[in-house]
């Protein structure tokens, strides 16, 4: 195992693949059954059934009345979800929220509700995968050309930008708790500044800079003001493809590099490197795929999203990612790799002193 493989080993989430002992037909049946289970999960989430069940068990009739469901159809959806731990039938036609269903409540910390709703948007673009593989023409409406990280943004068409914002909300406190001491963090192409807001709010010695396109800065200003940190942050107009200002000692690229082909990703890294002083840090957050294809890493599925929605963007293996950093930054990167939830990794590179 190479040094890079050692550093990125063990970063996958515990995703359960088809059972090893299953025959080929059984494996295919398991895979083809996932869309139906996912459709049931989406309906469960969209109907806010986890929120309705948050205060205690309800009968099937009570649930039907609360969500306006057609009689008897909702029971069939719940029947699919019960083996997945979303609900538990504690008596005849009486349900309580299961342990896994708790994570879909809107009012719990780390709620996965938005992630499920965002995943539902990918069904139509992914249905065109064969066509895109043959033509090389991805869906045009998603990617960094769209506004990102804004709660008011309609769910339809948020694409990678919406995924990025949802992941930022789930991981913001986790990342913010890694900061100590004092400094200035620049969130490069940071959307609404979700990560930045959490870092400066939790760490009194830190100040923030948000670098974004001018059309997104008003939304970022609103977000930072609503979270009480606008006076701790500086908003800077810019385009990461063009240049990055040298006004920070730590730079953050959260879910940015995977949206670009190597040539543009290297340009982004070179722009950040030009802004970095001695001993300054670059923090990147992306998926790092394991070598080979036997590990059921969640990034393998996310790579299908980049395939259908970007012009050359992709998830990279740990080896590929390290090579990208070294070419773009212009120095031998020996980054520290920290596993995060959702199958993401936080990669810290320090400029030479």
C-alpha positions as CSV (number, residue, x, y, z in Angstrom):
1,X,0.0,0.0,0.0
2,X,1.4,3.4,-1.0
3,X,1.8,6.3,1.5
4,X,-1.2,8.0,-0.2
5,X,-3.3,4.9,0.1
6,X,-2.4,4.6,3.7
7,X,-3.4,8.2,4.3
8,X,-6.7,7.8,2.6
9,X,-7.5,4.3,3.8
10,X,-10.6,3.8,5.9
11,X,-12.4,6.9,4.7
12,X,-15.5,5.2,3.4
13,X,-18.8,5.1,5.2
14,X,-20.3,1.7,6.2
15,X,-22.4,1.2,3.0
16,X,-23.9,-2.3,2.8
17,X,-23.3,-3.8,-0.7
18,X,-25.2,-6.8,-2.0
19,X,-24.4,-9.8,0.1
20,X,-21.2,-11.7,-0.9
21,X,-23.0,-15.0,-1.1
22,X,-25.7,-13.9,-3.4
23,X,-25.9,-15.2,-6.9
24,X,-25.6,-12.9,-9.9
25,X,-29.4,-12.7,-10.4
26,X,-29.9,-11.9,-6.7
27,X,-27.3,-9.1,-6.8
28,X,-29.1,-7.6,-9.8
29,X,-32.5,-7.9,-8.2
30,X,-31.1,-6.1,-5.1
31,X,-29.8,-3.3,-7.2
32,X,-32.9,-2.9,-9.2
33,X,-34.9,-2.8,-6.0
34,X,-33.2,0.3,-4.7
35,X,-35.2,2.8,-6.8
36,X,-38.4,1.6,-5.3
37,X,-37.0,1.8,-1.7
38,X,-35.7,5.2,-2.5
39,X,-39.0,6.4,-3.9
40,X,-40.7,5.3,-0.7
41,X,-38.0,7.1,1.4
42,X,-38.6,10.3,-0.7
43,X,-42.4,10.1,-0.2
44,X,-41.8,9.5,3.5
45,X,-39.7,12.7,3.7
46,X,-41.7,14.9,1.4
47,X,-44.9,14.1,3.3
48,X,-43.1,15.0,6.6
49,X,-44.1,11.8,8.2
50,X,-41.0,11.8,10.5
51,X,-42.2,15.2,11.9
52,X,-45.7,13.9,12.3
53,X,-44.4,10.9,14.3
54,X,-41.9,12.9,16.3
55,X,-44.2,13.3,19.3
56,X,-45.3,9.7,19.5
57,X,-47.1,6.8,17.7
58,X,-50.0,7.5,15.4
59,X,-52.5,5.2,13.7
60,X,-52.5,4.7,10.0
61,X,-55.8,6.7,9.7
62,X,-54.3,9.6,11.7
63,X,-51.3,9.7,9.4
64,X,-53.5,9.5,6.3
65,X,-55.6,12.4,7.6
66,X,-52.6,14.5,8.5
67,X,-50.9,14.3,5.1
68,X,-54.0,13.9,3.0
69,X,-53.1,10.4,1.7
70,X,-55.5,8.2,-0.2
71,X,-56.8,5.4,2.1
72,X,-54.7,2.3,2.3
73,X,-51.9,3.4,0.0
74,X,-49.7,4.9,2.7
75,X,-49.6,1.6,4.5
76,X,-47.8,0.1,1.5
77,X,-45.2,2.7,1.6
78,X,-44.6,2.3,5.3
79,X,-44.4,-1.5,4.7
80,X,-41.3,-0.9,2.5
81,X,-39.7,1.4,5.0
82,X,-40.2,-0.7,8.1
83,X,-37.3,-3.2,7.4
84,X,-35.1,-0.1,6.8
85,X,-35.7,1.2,10.3
86,X,-37.7,4.2,9.3
87,X,-40.9,3.2,11.1
88,X,-41.9,0.5,13.6
89,X,-45.4,-1.0,13.6
90,X,-46.1,-1.3,17.3
91,X,-49.7,-2.5,16.9
92,X,-52.1,-3.2,14.1
93,X,-51.9,-0.2,11.8
94,X,-50.2,1.9,14.5
95,X,-46.7,3.3,13.8
96,X,-43.9,5.0,15.7
97,X,-40.8,6.6,14.2
98,X,-37.9,4.2,13.9
99,X,-34.3,5.0,14.9
100,X,-33.2,5.7,11.3
101,X,-36.4,7.7,10.7
102,X,-35.3,10.1,13.5
103,X,-32.6,11.5,11.2
104,X,-35.2,12.7,8.7
105,X,-36.9,15.0,11.2
106,X,-36.6,18.7,10.3
107,X,-35.9,19.7,13.9
108,X,-32.9,17.5,14.8
109,X,-29.3,18.4,14.6
110,X,-27.7,16.8,11.6
111,X,-31.0,16.1,9.9
112,X,-30.7,14.2,6.6
113,X,-34.0,15.6,5.3
114,X,-32.4,18.0,2.8
115,X,-30.0,15.4,1.6
116,X,-32.8,13.0,0.7
117,X,-34.8,15.8,-1.0
118,X,-31.7,16.8,-3.0
119,X,-31.0,13.2,-4.0
120,X,-34.5,13.0,-5.4
121,X,-33.7,15.8,-7.8
122,X,-31.0,13.6,-9.5
123,X,-33.5,10.9,-10.7
124,X,-34.2,12.7,-14.0
125,X,-30.6,13.7,-14.9
126,X,-29.3,10.3,-14.0
127,X,-31.9,8.6,-16.2
128,X,-30.0,10.2,-19.1
129,X,-26.7,8.6,-18.1
130,X,-26.5,6.3,-21.2
131,X,-27.2,9.3,-23.5
132,X,-24.6,11.4,-21.8
133,X,-22.0,8.7,-21.9
134,X,-22.5,8.4,-25.7
135,X,-22.8,12.2,-26.4
136,X,-20.5,13.7,-23.8
137,X,-23.2,16.4,-23.2
138,X,-24.1,16.7,-19.5
139,X,-27.2,18.4,-18.0
140,X,-26.7,22.2,-18.5
141,X,-28.7,23.4,-15.5
142,X,-26.5,22.3,-12.6
143,X,-23.0,23.0,-11.4
144,X,-21.4,26.2,-10.2
145,X,-23.2,28.4,-12.6
146,X,-26.2,28.2,-10.4
147,X,-26.7,30.0,-7.1
148,X,-25.8,27.8,-4.1
149,X,-26.3,27.5,-0.4
150,X,-29.4,29.7,-0.3
151,X,-32.4,28.4,1.6
152,X,-34.8,30.3,-0.6
153,X,-33.5,28.6,-3.8
154,X,-36.1,26.3,-5.3
155,X,-35.1,22.6,-4.8
156,X,-35.6,21.8,-8.5
157,X,-32.4,22.4,-10.4
158,X,-30.1,23.0,-7.5
159,X,-27.9,20.1,-8.6
160,X,-24.3,20.0,-7.3
161,X,-24.7,23.5,-5.8
162,X,-27.6,22.3,-3.7
163,X,-25.7,19.1,-2.7
164,X,-22.8,21.3,-1.7
165,X,-24.9,23.5,0.5
166,X,-26.7,20.6,2.2
167,X,-23.4,18.9,3.0
168,X,-22.0,22.2,4.3
169,X,-24.9,22.5,6.7
170,X,-24.4,19.0,8.0
171,X,-20.6,19.4,8.4
172,X,-20.2,23.0,9.5
173,X,-20.1,22.4,13.2
174,X,-17.8,19.4,12.8
175,X,-15.3,21.4,10.7
176,X,-15.6,24.5,13.0
177,X,-14.6,22.4,16.0
178,X,-11.3,21.6,14.4
179,X,-10.1,25.3,14.5
180,X,-8.1,26.6,17.4
181,X,-6.2,29.8,18.2
182,X,-6.7,32.7,15.9
183,X,-6.4,33.6,12.2
184,X,-8.3,34.6,9.1
185,X,-10.2,32.0,7.0
186,X,-11.1,32.7,3.4
187,X,-14.0,30.5,2.1
188,X,-13.1,30.4,-1.6
189,X,-16.3,30.1,-3.8
190,X,-18.1,29.7,-0.5
191,X,-21.6,30.3,-1.6
192,X,-23.6,31.7,1.4
193,X,-20.6,31.2,3.7
194,X,-22.2,28.3,5.7
195,X,-18.9,26.9,6.9
196,X,-17.4,30.3,7.4
197,X,-20.3,31.5,9.6
198,X,-19.9,28.4,11.9
199,X,-16.1,28.8,12.1
200,X,-16.1,32.4,13.2
201,X,-19.1,31.9,15.5
202,X,-17.5,29.1,17.4
203,X,-13.9,30.5,17.4
204,X,-13.6,34.0,18.8
205,X,-10.0,34.4,17.5
206,X,-11.0,33.8,13.9
207,X,-12.3,36.2,11.3
208,X,-13.6,35.4,7.9
209,X,-13.4,36.4,4.2
210,X,-15.9,35.1,1.7
211,X,-14.8,35.2,-2.0
212,X,-17.7,34.8,-4.4
213,X,-19.2,36.1,-7.6
214,X,-20.9,39.4,-7.2
215,X,-24.4,38.0,-8.0
216,X,-24.1,35.6,-5.0
217,X,-22.7,38.1,-2.4
218,X,-26.1,39.7,-1.5
219,X,-27.4,36.2,-0.5
220,X,-24.3,35.6,1.4
221,X,-24.6,38.9,3.2
222,X,-28.1,38.0,4.2
223,X,-27.1,34.6,5.5
224,X,-24.2,35.9,7.5
225,X,-26.3,38.6,9.0
226,X,-29.0,36.2,10.0
227,X,-26.4,34.1,11.8
228,X,-25.0,37.1,13.6
229,X,-21.5,37.0,12.1
230,X,-21.6,39.6,9.3
231,X,-19.4,42.0,11.3
232,X,-16.8,39.3,11.7
233,X,-16.6,38.6,7.9
234,X,-15.4,40.5,4.8
235,X,-17.2,39.9,1.5
236,X,-15.0,40.1,-1.6
237,X,-16.1,39.9,-5.2
238,X,-14.1,37.6,-7.3
239,X,-13.8,34.5,-9.5
240,X,-11.6,31.7,-8.3
241,X,-10.7,30.9,-12.0
242,X,-9.3,34.4,-12.4
243,X,-7.5,35.1,-9.1
244,X,-7.6,34.8,-5.3
245,X,-6.6,37.7,-3.1
246,X,-3.8,37.3,-0.5
247,X,-5.8,38.4,2.6
248,X,-5.9,35.2,4.7
249,X,-3.7,32.7,6.4
250,X,-6.1,29.7,5.8
251,X,-8.0,29.0,2.6
252,X,-10.9,26.7,2.2
253,X,-12.2,24.9,-0.9
254,X,-15.3,23.1,0.2
255,X,-16.6,20.8,-2.6
256,X,-15.1,22.9,-5.3
257,X,-12.4,20.9,-7.1
258,X,-14.6,18.0,-8.0
259,X,-16.8,20.2,-10.2
260,X,-13.8,20.9,-12.6
261,X,-11.6,18.9,-14.9
262,X,-7.9,18.6,-14.0
263,X,-6.8,21.6,-16.0
264,X,-9.2,24.0,-14.4
265,X,-8.8,22.5,-10.9
266,X,-5.1,23.0,-11.3
267,X,-5.7,26.6,-12.2
268,X,-7.8,27.2,-9.1
269,X,-5.1,25.6,-6.9
270,X,-2.4,27.8,-8.6
271,X,-4.5,30.9,-7.9
272,X,-4.8,29.9,-4.3
273,X,-1.1,29.1,-4.1
274,X,-0.3,32.6,-5.5
275,X,-2.2,34.1,-2.6
276,X,-0.7,31.9,0.1
277,X,2.2,33.2,2.2
278,X,4.8,31.0,4.0
279,X,3.3,28.4,6.3
280,X,-0.3,29.3,5.3
281,X,-2.8,26.4,4.9
282,X,-5.2,25.2,2.3
283,X,-8.1,23.1,3.4
284,X,-9.9,21.1,0.8
285,X,-13.1,19.0,1.4
286,X,-14.0,16.5,-1.3
287,X,-14.6,12.8,-1.8
288,X,-11.5,10.6,-2.0
289,X,-12.2,7.4,-3.8
290,X,-10.4,4.2,-2.8
291,X,-8.3,2.5,-5.5
292,X,-10.1,-0.1,-7.5
293,X,-13.9,-0.6,-7.5
294,X,-14.5,-3.2,-4.9
295,X,-15.1,-0.7,-2.0
296,X,-18.7,0.6,-1.9
297,X,-17.6,4.1,-1.2
298,X,-20.4,6.7,-1.5
299,X,-18.2,8.8,-3.8
300,X,-18.7,6.2,-6.5
301,X,-22.4,7.2,-6.7
302,X,-21.6,10.9,-6.4
303,X,-19.2,10.5,-9.3
304,X,-22.2,9.7,-11.4
305,X,-23.7,13.1,-10.4
306,X,-20.6,14.9,-11.6
307,X,-20.6,12.9,-14.8
308,X,-24.1,13.9,-15.7
309,X,-23.9,17.5,-14.6
310,X,-20.4,18.9,-15.2
311,X,-18.1,19.4,-18.2
312,X,-15.2,17.2,-17.0
313,X,-15.7,17.3,-13.3
314,X,-15.2,14.1,-11.3
315,X,-14.5,12.5,-8.0
316,X,-10.8,11.5,-7.7
317,X,-9.0,8.7,-5.9
318,X,-6.6,9.6,-3.2
319,X,-3.6,9.1,-5.5
320,X,-5.2,11.4,-8.2
321,X,-6.1,14.0,-5.6
322,X,-2.6,14.2,-4.2
323,X,-1.2,14.5,-7.7
324,X,-3.7,17.3,-8.5
325,X,-2.6,19.2,-5.4
326,X,1.1,18.8,-6.2
327,X,0.7,20.0,-9.8
328,X,-1.6,22.9,-8.8
329,X,0.2,24.1,-5.7
330,X,3.6,23.7,-7.2
331,X,5.2,22.0,-4.1
332,X,5.3,18.4,-2.9
333,X,2.1,18.1,-1.0
334,X,2.2,15.9,2.1
335,X,-1.3,16.6,3.3
336,X,-3.0,15.6,6.4
337,X,-6.2,13.7,5.6
338,X,-9.1,13.6,8.1
339,X,-12.2,11.5,7.4
340,X,-15.5,13.3,7.7
341,X,-19.1,12.1,7.7
342,X,-20.9,11.5,4.4
343,X,-17.8,9.9,2.9
344,X,-16.0,13.2,2.5
345,X,-12.4,13.9,3.5
346,X,-10.8,17.1,4.8
347,X,-7.3,17.5,3.3
348,X,-4.9,20.0,4.8
349,X,-1.9,21.2,2.9
350,X,0.6,23.7,4.4
351,X,2.8,26.0,2.2
352,X,6.6,25.8,2.8
353,X,7.9,28.2,5.4
